[in-house]
Amino acid sequence: MMNTFPMTIIAQIDDVAVFQTAAFAYGDIDDSAAQNQRTGYAGQSNYGDLNLGLHVNDNALQVLDNRMNLLAAINEQLTDKSAQNEQHAAINRLHWVSQVHGKHIHDVDATTLNMAPLSADAMVSQQGGRGLAIMTADCVPIVLYQPTSGKIAAIHAGWQGLACGVIQETVNRFTDSGLIQAWIGVCISQENYEVNTDVRDKLLAGCIANQTLPKTHIDNFVSLFSISSHDDKIKLDLPKLAAMQLDAAGAIVVNDLPVDCSYANTHYYSYRRQTHMHQPATGRMALVIVRR
């Protein structure tokens, strides 16, 4: 199943594992015909093989089935065939939130599981047998793990979340001392993220107002953007800003940057690619952290 299922494992430490899903299976032959099929066509929604978003007008039953298949694939990957108690390794639930580009943190341990997801852009948990899934299609997904406490977290960080301090707000939920490890998932690269200069100005104002970057990082803020060929446009490096904010908050980014670009790599979903291709909708992938 793992050879064709649109998911890869990024990390496995202690009882914690991190997974990145995609739009299409990684086993596809990467020729022009396959790339055209993955990209889709103008005027047609492109939901790929594993759309996990219920909010993009896809068939809800198919999306729920995709989420169940994802949970099954994660458990298949985690199962140690030699273990005497395989149930100990199982993840019995995945948690999702309705992401709103803010900084509300959902403590999944403090609430009962509900069919209607809460509006939030981050989740935290300290109980075993659970997974936290953050959906993206260009924004920066981040997951955290603190070995000393066993706490995990998942964060959705678009430019608005980075401006309002969602990373710092989530790290503040780790009240125990001890190193916090972070992984950044697939997101749009600087080369493909052209925005108006007012986005840059709002980001800088937000970083200053919410004290998400020390002065040394603020002084280097110019390194986060490059000048576009279009007037009043710049190209922003969102994953680099996320890494800077994680560092300022006291979390260590474990995986190397740059990560895969959601826009350039057609194995992934991209809202910006959808817009440029005049498609009415596209799917959502997920960065998932689980604790057995």
C-alpha positions as a Python dict, from the first residue, in 0.01 Angstrom:
ca = {
    (1, 'M'): (0, 0, 0),
    (2, 'M'): (279, 242, 89),
    (3, 'N'): (439, 201, -256),
    (4, 'T'): (143, 364, -429),
    (5, 'F'): (-37, 556, -152),
    (6, 'P'): (21, 936, -183),
    (7, 'M'): (210, 968, 147),
    (8, 'T'): (570, 967, 267),
    (9, 'I'): (710, 942, 617),
    (10, 'I'): (930, 1239, 707),
    (11, 'A'): (1043, 1141, 1055),
    (12, 'Q'): (1000, 874, 1320),
    (13, 'I'): (1136, 948, 1668),
    (14, 'D'): (1039, 763, 1986),
    (15, 'D'): (662, 704, 1958),
    (16, 'V'): (611, 999, 1724),
    (17, 'A'): (600, 999, 1344),
    (18, 'V'): (548, 1270, 1082),
    (19, 'F'): (381, 1210, 745),
    (20, 'Q'): (335, 1425, 433),
    (21, 'T'): (53, 1343, 196),
    (22, 'A'): (36, 1439, -171),
    (23, 'A'): (-222, 1478, -446),
    (24, 'F'): (-99, 1186, -653),
    (25, 'A'): (91, 864, -591),
    (26, 'Y'): (468, 897, -595),
    (27, 'G'): (501, 593, -818),
    (28, 'D'): (368, 778, -1123),
    (29, 'I'): (597, 788, -1425),
    (30, 'D'): (715, 1147, -1450),
    (31, 'D'): (658, 1211, -1820),
    (32, 'S'): (472, 1494, -1990),
    (33, 'A'): (146, 1299, -2014),
    (34, 'A'): (150, 1215, -1643),
    (35, 'Q'): (233, 1576, -1555),
    (36, 'N'): (-57, 1705, -1765),
    (37, 'Q'): (-289, 1461, -1592),
    (38, 'R'): (-170, 1576, -1250),
    (39, 'T'): (-199, 1943, -1337),
    (40, 'G'): (-553, 1908, -1465),
    (41, 'Y'): (-731, 2130, -1713),
    (42, 'A'): (-868, 2481, -1719),
    (43, 'G'): (-1226, 2504, -1600),
    (44, 'Q'): (-1217, 2166, -1424),
    (45, 'S'): (-1165, 2103, -1053),
    (46, 'N'): (-857, 1895, -974),
    (47, 'Y'): (-905, 1677, -666),
    (48, 'G'): (-628, 1429, -738),
    (49, 'D'): (-607, 1092, -565),
    (50, 'L'): (-618, 1197, -200),
    (51, 'N'): (-808, 1521, -144),
    (52, 'L'): (-848, 1564, 233),
    (53, 'G'): (-1042, 1892, 232),
    (54, 'L'): (-1416, 1892, 294),
    (55, 'H'): (-1445, 2263, 211),
    (56, 'V'): (-1347, 2255, -158),
    (57, 'N'): (-1676, 2121, -305),
    (58, 'D'): (-1549, 1767, -354),
    (59, 'N'): (-1771, 1466, -286),
    (60, 'A'): (-1790, 1456, 95),
    (61, 'L'): (-1816, 1076, 110),
    (62, 'Q'): (-1502, 1045, -101),
    (63, 'V'): (-1314, 1290, 122),
    (64, 'L'): (-1416, 1104, 437),
    (65, 'D'): (-1310, 780, 273),
    (66, 'N'): (-974, 940, 188),
    (67, 'R'): (-929, 1039, 552),
    (68, 'M'): (-1007, 686, 667),
    (69, 'N'): (-762, 545, 413),
    (70, 'L'): (-500, 789, 539),
    (71, 'L'): (-546, 668, 896),
    (72, 'A'): (-522, 307, 778),
    (73, 'A'): (-205, 382, 580),
    (74, 'I'): (-46, 551, 882),
    (75, 'N'): (-124, 253, 1103),
    (76, 'E'): (9, 17, 839),
    (77, 'Q'): (334, 211, 832),
    (78, 'L'): (362, 217, 1211),
    (79, 'T'): (276, -146, 1273),
    (80, 'D'): (575, -347, 1384),
    (81, 'K'): (507, -700, 1267),
    (82, 'S'): (729, -836, 1542),
    (83, 'A'): (551, -648, 1820),
    (84, 'Q'): (345, -862, 2056),
    (85, 'N'): (100, -582, 2122),
    (86, 'E'): (25, -423, 1786),
    (87, 'Q'): (-270, -233, 1935),
    (88, 'H'): (-24, -23, 2133),
    (89, 'A'): (114, 111, 1806),
    (90, 'A'): (-223, 204, 1656),
    (91, 'I'): (-349, 557, 1600),
    (92, 'N'): (-721, 549, 1676),
    (93, 'R'): (-815, 900, 1561),
    (94, 'L'): (-700, 1186, 1343),
    (95, 'H'): (-797, 1539, 1441),
    (96, 'W'): (-881, 1811, 1190),
    (97, 'V'): (-969, 2178, 1232),
    (98, 'S'): (-1149, 2435, 1021),
    (99, 'Q'): (-855, 2659, 937),
    (100, 'V'): (-923, 3032, 940),
    (101, 'H'): (-581, 3202, 901),
    (102, 'G'): (-569, 3314, 1264),
    (103, 'K'): (-391, 3202, 1580),
    (104, 'H'): (-650, 3011, 1782),
    (105, 'I'): (-501, 2694, 1933),
    (106, 'H'): (-721, 2387, 1977),
    (107, 'D'): (-628, 2156, 2267),
    (108, 'V'): (-767, 1827, 2142),
    (109, 'D'): (-718, 1659, 2482),
    (110, 'A'): (-948, 1908, 2652),
    (111, 'T'): (-1250, 1859, 2424),
    (112, 'T'): (-1459, 1567, 2306),
    (113, 'L'): (-1429, 1453, 1945),
    (114, 'N'): (-1694, 1631, 1738),
    (115, 'M'): (-1815, 1575, 1384),
    (116, 'A'): (-1799, 1951, 1326),
    (117, 'P'): (-1433, 2062, 1347),
    (118, 'L'): (-1352, 2368, 1554),
    (119, 'S'): (-1222, 2684, 1391),
    (120, 'A'): (-850, 2699, 1465),
    (121, 'D'): (-512, 2712, 1294),
    (122, 'A'): (-316, 2493, 1534),
    (123, 'M'): (-367, 2188, 1755),
    (124, 'V'): (-184, 2046, 2055),
    (125, 'S'): (-206, 1706, 2224),
    (126, 'Q'): (-24, 1506, 2489),
    (127, 'Q'): (-218, 1180, 2469),
    (128, 'G'): (-115, 870, 2280),
    (129, 'G'): (-309, 712, 1996),
    (130, 'R'): (-384, 1044, 1830),
    (131, 'G'): (-282, 1226, 1518),
    (132, 'L'): (-299, 1595, 1425),
    (133, 'A'): (-351, 1684, 1060),
    (134, 'I'): (-300, 2027, 904),
    (135, 'M'): (-430, 2082, 552),
    (136, 'T'): (-251, 2301, 298),
    (137, 'A'): (-231, 2383, -70),
    (138, 'D'): (60, 2635, -59),
    (139, 'C'): (60, 2766, 302),
    (140, 'V'): (330, 2649, 542),
    (141, 'P'): (243, 2343, 752),
    (142, 'I'): (447, 2287, 1069),
    (143, 'V'): (448, 2012, 1330),
    (144, 'L'): (618, 2017, 1672),
    (145, 'Y'): (733, 1751, 1916),
    (146, 'Q'): (883, 1787, 2264),
    (147, 'P'): (1046, 1461, 2380),
    (148, 'T'): (1055, 1559, 2748),
    (149, 'S'): (678, 1612, 2771),
    (150, 'G'): (560, 1396, 2483),
    (151, 'K'): (349, 1687, 2357),
    (152, 'I'): (286, 1727, 1984),
    (153, 'A'): (139, 2015, 1784),
    (154, 'A'): (41, 2100, 1428),
    (155, 'I'): (28, 2450, 1282),
    (156, 'H'): (-119, 2609, 968),
    (157, 'A'): (90, 2916, 883),
    (158, 'G'): (1, 3121, 578),
    (159, 'W'): (125, 3476, 559),
    (160, 'Q'): (-164, 3592, 780),
    (161, 'G'): (-83, 3334, 1047),
    (162, 'L'): (283, 3430, 1035),
    (163, 'A'): (183, 3794, 1074),
    (164, 'C'): (-46, 3736, 1373),
    (165, 'G'): (192, 3503, 1560),
    (166, 'V'): (38, 3156, 1536),
    (167, 'I'): (379, 2987, 1576),
    (168, 'Q'): (467, 3170, 1898),
    (169, 'E'): (115, 3116, 2031),
    (170, 'T'): (147, 2741, 1976),
    (171, 'V'): (496, 2712, 2123),
    (172, 'N'): (365, 2892, 2432),
    (173, 'R'): (145, 2586, 2497),
    (174, 'F'): (459, 2383, 2566),
    (175, 'T'): (490, 2467, 2933),
    (176, 'D'): (755, 2204, 3021),
    (177, 'S'): (1121, 2276, 2973),
    (178, 'G'): (1302, 2085, 2705),
    (179, 'L'): (1390, 2103, 2339),
    (180, 'I'): (1104, 2142, 2090),
    (181, 'Q'): (1165, 1987, 1749),
    (182, 'A'): (992, 2122, 1438),
    (183, 'W'): (931, 1999, 1086),
    (184, 'I'): (816, 2218, 797),
    (185, 'G'): (611, 2046, 528),
    (186, 'V'): (557, 2104, 158),
    (187, 'C'): (459, 2463, 75),
    (188, 'I'): (503, 2724, -195),
    (189, 'S'): (858, 2843, -264),
    (190, 'Q'): (976, 3200, -286),
    (191, 'E'): (1027, 3166, -661),
    (192, 'N'): (656, 3100, -709),
    (193, 'Y'): (504, 3322, -440),
    (194, 'E'): (459, 3666, -590),
    (195, 'V'): (250, 3908, -383),
    (196, 'N'): (180, 4278, -353),
    (197, 'T'): (421, 4483, -146),
    (198, 'D'): (144, 4555, 106),
    (199, 'V'): (160, 4188, 211),
    (200, 'R'): (527, 4235, 294),
    (201, 'D'): (445, 4551, 490),
    (202, 'K'): (166, 4378, 685),
    (203, 'L'): (397, 4086, 761),
    (204, 'L'): (667, 4313, 895),
    (205, 'A'): (417, 4513, 1102),
    (206, 'G'): (273, 4191, 1243),
    (207, 'C'): (612, 4048, 1332),
    (208, 'I'): (697, 4369, 1519),
    (209, 'A'): (359, 4405, 1690),
    (210, 'N'): (346, 4042, 1803),
    (211, 'Q'): (718, 4024, 1883),
    (212, 'T'): (761, 3705, 1683),
    (213, 'L'): (1111, 3798, 1568),
    (214, 'P'): (1404, 3945, 1763),
    (215, 'K'): (1561, 4266, 1639),
    (216, 'T'): (1842, 4079, 1466),
    (217, 'H'): (1587, 3890, 1258),
    (218, 'I'): (1384, 4205, 1191),
    (219, 'D'): (1700, 4365, 1056),
    (220, 'N'): (1733, 4067, 818),
    (221, 'F'): (1370, 4083, 709),
    (222, 'V'): (1477, 4207, 367),
    (223, 'S'): (1630, 3864, 304),
    (224, 'L'): (1278, 3719, 292),
    (225, 'F'): (1182, 3882, -35),
    (226, 'S'): (1317, 3946, -380),
    (227, 'I'): (1207, 4206, -630),
    (228, 'S'): (964, 4085, -894),
    (229, 'S'): (967, 4185, -1258),
    (230, 'H'): (623, 4338, -1202),
    (231, 'D'): (573, 4679, -1044),
    (232, 'D'): (462, 4677, -678),
    (233, 'K'): (521, 4300, -657),
    (234, 'I'): (771, 4100, -457),
    (235, 'K'): (846, 3732, -407),
    (236, 'L'): (814, 3620, -44),
    (237, 'D'): (998, 3333, 125),
    (238, 'L'): (729, 3200, 359),
    (239, 'P'): (912, 2882, 474),
    (240, 'K'): (1220, 3085, 564),
    (241, 'L'): (1009, 3326, 769),
    (242, 'A'): (844, 3030, 942),
    (243, 'A'): (1189, 2889, 1024),
    (244, 'M'): (1300, 3226, 1162),
    (245, 'Q'): (990, 3249, 1383),
    (246, 'L'): (1040, 2892, 1506),
    (247, 'D'): (1399, 2973, 1595),
    (248, 'A'): (1291, 3291, 1776),
    (249, 'A'): (1030, 3090, 1970),
    (250, 'G'): (1290, 2836, 2080),
    (251, 'A'): (1205, 2548, 1847),
    (252, 'I'): (1465, 2371, 1634),
    (253, 'V'): (1380, 2297, 1270),
    (254, 'V'): (1491, 1939, 1209),
    (255, 'N'): (1441, 1899, 835),
    (256, 'D'): (1642, 2084, 574),
    (257, 'L'): (1518, 2383, 378),
    (258, 'P'): (1414, 2436, 106),
    (259, 'V'): (1125, 2190, 117),
    (260, 'D'): (942, 2074, -196),
    (261, 'C'): (744, 2349, -366),
    (262, 'S'): (371, 2282, -382),
    (263, 'Y'): (333, 2501, -691),
    (264, 'A'): (626, 2368, -893),
    (265, 'N'): (583, 1999, -810),
    (266, 'T'): (259, 1870, -960),
    (267, 'H'): (248, 1576, -719),
    (268, 'Y'): (107, 1829, -470),
    (269, 'Y'): (-198, 2054, -447),
    (270, 'S'): (-150, 2425, -507),
    (271, 'Y'): (-416, 2692, -468),
    (272, 'R'): (-203, 2935, -667),
    (273, 'R'): (-168, 2687, -953),
    (274, 'Q'): (-546, 2639, -941),
    (275, 'T'): (-593, 3016, -971),
    (276, 'H'): (-346, 3051, -1258),
    (277, 'M'): (-513, 2763, -1444),
    (278, 'H'): (-862, 2909, -1389),
    (279, 'Q'): (-980, 2595, -1212),
    (280, 'P'): (-1282, 2627, -979),
    (281, 'A'): (-1124, 2413, -706),
    (282, 'T'): (-837, 2189, -609),
    (283, 'G'): (-776, 1949, -322),
    (284, 'R'): (-586, 1977, 4),
    (285, 'M'): (-294, 1770, 131),
    (286, 'A'): (-188, 1729, 492),
    (287, 'L'): (115, 1727, 716),
    (288, 'V'): (34, 1484, 997),
    (289, 'I'): (206, 1416, 1329),
    (290, 'V'): (100, 1113, 1532),
    (291, 'R'): (188, 978, 1875),
    (292, 'R'): (142, 610, 1944),
}
